[in-house]
Amino acid sequence: MIDLAATFASFPQLETERFILRAAEPGDAPAIFRIMSDARVTRYFGRLPMTAPAEADEHVQALEQSFREWNGIRWMIAPRAGGALVGSCGFWRLLVPHARAEVGYELAPEWWGQGVMTEALAAILGFGFGTMRLHSVEAQIHPANIGSRRVLEKLGFVREGYFRENYFDVAEAGFTDTAVFSLLQADWERRHEARP
């Protein structure tokens, strides 16, 4: 089972070589709106981009509430060198009895192709398999989202399933397929033990 008490005792700030992963703050709303109002970012989200700054404020509140209620945890990705947020990543759809969670993420386009999400997800996966005691992590992506698939494969995720037209995508105004990837704790640990 997921160790909820350890996970949600206080928001866990994580650090990588280039980034600090921290809780969302009210002051993050403008950066969140800039990212989430970009149609390139939300292209494969299955929903439309944000159109009003108030939506970003509501998003920050929803993330805070999710953490307070032990339903999910989302880290803001902030450059260690300073500057605006570049994206976020986190766990949701926690299946506590099965020690499984789904991972989600988004990144500002100007940071694409620089290994940012691979670096950030590696940090939260370490937390997920360590502190949270997850047994497995799932990722559901649009099959056309090649960038997301490559990030997952770099981290050791494997495709486990494929659902045809199981999701109504409002951005596409039609039903789309879903590719399901997953990563087991044992596989994650083996990959890290094998590194020099």
C-alpha positions as CSV (number, residue, x, y, z in Angstrom):
1,M,0.0,0.0,0.0
2,I,1.0,3.6,-0.6
3,D,2.5,5.2,2.5
4,L,0.1,8.2,2.6
5,A,1.3,9.5,6.0
6,A,4.9,9.8,4.7
7,T,3.8,11.1,1.3
8,F,1.5,13.9,2.6
9,A,3.1,14.9,5.9
10,S,4.5,18.0,4.3
11,F,5.1,18.9,0.7
12,P,8.4,17.3,-0.4
13,Q,10.7,19.7,-2.2
14,L,13.0,17.8,-4.6
15,E,16.1,19.0,-6.4
16,T,17.8,18.0,-9.6
17,E,20.9,19.2,-11.3
18,R,19.1,22.1,-13.0
19,F,15.7,22.4,-11.2
20,I,13.9,22.7,-7.9
21,L,10.6,20.8,-7.8
22,R,8.3,22.4,-5.3
23,A,4.6,23.1,-4.3
24,A,2.5,25.4,-6.4
25,E,2.1,28.9,-5.0
26,P,-0.4,31.7,-5.8
27,G,2.3,33.7,-7.4
28,D,2.8,30.9,-10.0
29,A,-0.5,31.5,-11.6
30,P,0.8,33.8,-14.4
31,A,3.4,31.3,-15.4
32,I,0.9,28.5,-15.3
33,F,-1.5,30.4,-17.5
34,R,1.2,31.2,-20.0
35,I,2.1,27.5,-20.3
36,M,-1.5,26.1,-20.2
37,S,-2.9,28.7,-22.6
38,D,-0.5,27.5,-25.3
39,A,-2.3,25.1,-27.6
40,R,1.0,23.3,-28.3
41,V,1.2,22.3,-24.6
42,T,-2.4,21.1,-24.3
43,R,-2.5,19.5,-27.8
44,Y,-2.7,15.9,-26.3
45,F,-4.4,16.7,-23.0
46,G,-7.9,16.0,-24.3
47,R,-9.0,19.5,-23.2
48,L,-8.8,23.0,-24.5
49,P,-6.1,25.5,-23.5
50,M,-6.8,27.9,-20.7
51,T,-8.4,31.1,-21.9
52,A,-8.6,33.3,-18.7
53,P,-6.0,33.9,-16.0
54,A,-8.6,33.0,-13.4
55,E,-8.3,29.4,-14.6
56,A,-4.7,29.3,-13.5
57,D,-5.6,30.6,-10.0
58,E,-8.2,27.9,-9.8
59,H,-5.7,25.4,-10.9
60,V,-3.3,26.3,-8.1
61,Q,-6.1,26.0,-5.6
62,A,-7.1,22.6,-7.0
63,L,-3.5,21.4,-6.6
64,E,-3.3,22.6,-3.0
65,Q,-6.6,20.9,-2.2
66,S,-5.6,17.6,-3.9
67,F,-2.5,17.5,-1.7
68,R,-4.4,18.4,1.5
69,E,-6.9,15.7,0.8
70,W,-4.2,13.1,0.0
71,N,-5.5,12.6,-3.6
72,G,-2.4,13.6,-5.5
73,I,0.8,15.6,-5.6
74,R,2.1,17.9,-8.3
75,W,5.5,19.6,-8.4
76,M,6.2,22.9,-10.1
77,I,9.5,22.8,-12.0
78,A,11.5,25.9,-11.4
79,P,15.0,26.5,-12.7
80,R,17.7,26.6,-10.0
81,A,19.2,29.6,-11.7
82,G,15.9,31.6,-11.3
83,G,13.2,32.6,-13.6
84,A,9.7,31.5,-14.4
85,L,8.3,28.0,-14.0
86,V,8.9,25.7,-17.0
87,G,6.2,23.2,-16.3
88,S,5.0,20.7,-13.7
89,C,4.8,16.9,-13.0
90,G,3.2,14.7,-10.4
91,F,1.1,11.7,-9.4
92,W,-2.6,11.4,-9.4
93,R,-5.3,8.7,-9.6
94,L,-3.7,7.0,-6.6
95,L,-4.8,3.4,-6.2
96,V,-3.8,3.0,-2.6
97,P,-4.5,-0.7,-2.1
98,H,-2.6,-1.5,-5.3
99,A,0.3,0.9,-4.6
100,R,-0.2,2.3,-8.1
101,A,-0.4,5.9,-9.4
102,E,-0.7,7.7,-12.7
103,V,2.0,10.2,-13.7
104,G,1.2,13.4,-15.5
105,Y,3.3,16.3,-16.8
106,E,3.6,19.4,-19.1
107,L,6.4,21.6,-20.2
108,A,6.7,25.0,-21.8
109,P,7.6,24.7,-25.5
110,E,10.8,26.7,-25.3
111,W,12.2,24.0,-23.0
112,W,11.3,21.0,-25.2
113,G,14.1,18.8,-26.4
114,Q,16.4,19.7,-23.5
115,G,15.9,16.7,-21.3
116,V,13.9,18.7,-18.7
117,M,11.1,16.3,-18.2
118,T,13.3,13.2,-18.1
119,E,15.3,14.9,-15.3
120,A,12.2,16.0,-13.4
121,L,10.4,12.7,-13.7
122,A,13.4,10.8,-12.6
123,A,13.3,12.8,-9.4
124,I,9.6,12.2,-8.7
125,L,9.9,8.5,-9.6
126,G,12.6,8.2,-7.0
127,F,10.3,9.7,-4.5
128,G,7.4,7.6,-5.7
129,F,9.1,4.3,-5.4
130,G,11.0,5.3,-2.3
131,T,9.0,7.4,0.1
132,M,5.5,6.7,-1.3
133,R,6.3,3.0,-1.7
134,L,4.6,2.7,-5.1
135,H,4.7,-0.7,-6.7
136,S,4.0,0.7,-10.2
137,V,3.5,3.9,-12.1
138,E,1.2,4.3,-15.1
139,A,1.2,6.9,-17.9
140,Q,-1.6,7.3,-20.4
141,I,-0.7,9.2,-23.5
142,H,-2.2,10.0,-26.9
143,P,-0.5,7.7,-29.4
144,A,0.6,10.6,-31.5
145,N,2.5,12.2,-28.7
146,I,6.0,11.0,-29.7
147,G,7.8,13.4,-27.4
148,S,6.0,12.0,-24.3
149,R,6.5,8.4,-25.4
150,R,10.3,9.0,-25.8
151,V,10.5,10.5,-22.3
152,L,8.7,7.5,-20.8
153,E,10.9,5.0,-22.7
154,K,14.1,6.7,-21.6
155,L,12.9,6.2,-18.0
156,G,12.2,2.5,-18.5
157,F,8.4,2.6,-19.0
158,V,7.0,-0.1,-21.3
159,R,3.8,-0.1,-23.3
160,E,1.3,-2.4,-21.6
161,G,-1.9,-1.6,-23.4
162,Y,-3.7,0.2,-26.2
163,F,-7.3,1.3,-26.1
164,R,-9.1,2.2,-29.3
165,E,-11.3,5.3,-29.3
166,N,-11.8,5.1,-25.6
167,Y,-11.5,8.9,-24.9
168,F,-13.5,11.8,-26.3
169,D,-11.0,14.5,-27.0
170,V,-12.6,18.0,-27.0
171,A,-9.6,19.5,-28.7
172,E,-10.0,17.1,-31.6
173,A,-13.8,17.0,-31.3
174,G,-13.7,13.2,-31.6
175,F,-12.8,9.9,-30.0
176,T,-9.1,9.1,-29.7
177,D,-7.0,6.1,-28.8
178,T,-4.9,5.8,-25.6
179,A,-1.5,4.1,-25.2
180,V,-0.9,2.9,-21.6
181,F,2.7,2.7,-20.3
182,S,3.9,1.5,-17.0
183,L,7.0,1.2,-14.8
184,L,7.5,-1.3,-12.0
185,Q,9.4,-0.5,-8.9
186,A,11.6,-3.6,-9.4
187,D,12.5,-2.5,-12.9
188,W,13.3,1.0,-11.7
189,E,15.6,-0.3,-9.0
190,R,17.4,-2.7,-11.4
191,R,18.0,0.2,-13.9
192,H,19.6,2.3,-11.1
193,E,21.6,-0.6,-9.6
194,A,23.1,-1.3,-13.1
195,R,24.4,2.3,-13.4
196,P,28.1,2.8,-12.4
